[in-house]
Amino acid sequence: MREILETAVRAQGRLLIGSLLSQRSRKIGLTNADLEAMSANRDPAAAVPMSFE
């Protein structure tokens, strides 16, 4: 019953964000090594909030 309701409500042909990102990265030739290099250079510190004063 739940599966029937879920199928009826779910939009046809929807693309999930993970699938889209995977498709795009394959298209431009991004590899796991590239992602690891980007992650290694990423600053893990939290961003400083903007001040409007």
Buried (B, 14 or more C-beta within 10 A) or exposed (E): EEEEEEEEEEEEEEEEEEEEEEEEBEEEEBEEEEEEEEEEEEEEEEEEEEEEE
